[in-house]
């Protein structure tokens, strides 16, 4: 090997090391953040779930006792599971439906359509914030905006947040406040549907609903999959709406699973048991996500596979 070749090789190695250092520097913030704020808390929670661990820091290893207690002694656990699943089913379904309908209405390029898209999306930026909660408490108050509106048409409104029959319904309605994010993603998907598909269908005499079920929905199926998974994950972890609006009442009818975890940890001071509850939620989300992905091959179409 000549001196020139050695010089070129050494230069390439130096550039390679420099690129590697730059790569690690760019990755460092994300990696450190993941280790500190995701991996470490997850491992810590797994460990704590096997201990009797109170908020003072006292800890005693008890094995699977927290999990046994969960399924055999805790009535609130089963109540929170039922409430959360009911909320998830209705919230996800209504958000998908409303988001898709709004996307279809706002997909066409017309005057001021951008303004309407913005108006529907703005609530997403404050969906879980205190201002929106105050607004919704006023809407659902006994003499609030909703009941006043119903009174104008001769209907006596219920006590939305204080009634065990309507409290959960109120929170489901409130979840539609963030439908703008679903709408925007659907609009992006609709923009990607080739016009040639619709033109060919029209030549064959296909009507609106035929095009909807044979073209639009199949092409949008990856977008539907994404919105479905994100909606389920978000709904299963719902917390702030019940915590601020109802505190889990009346009679635990809005006792979300995440709110139960919070109560066990910070009201009952049983961090070990709360950690076990959190691990069950984590496992349930992982399992549901896996099932959806495994079954998606039957109804999700990508590119030429349609």
Secondary structure by P-SEA (a helix, b strand, c coil): ccaaaaaaaaaaaaaaaaaaaaaaaaaaaaaaaaacccaaaaaaaaaacccccccccbbbbbcaaaaaaaacccaaaaaaaaaaaaaaaaaaaaaaaaaaaaaaaacccccaaaaaaaaaaccccccccaaaaaaaaaaaccccaaaaaaaaacccccccccccccaaaaaaaaaaccaaaaaaaaaaaaaaccaaaaaaaaaacccaaaaaaacccccaaaaaaaaaaaaaaaaaacccccccccccccccccccaaaaaaaaacccccaaaaaaaaaaaaaaaaaaaaaaaaaccccccccccc
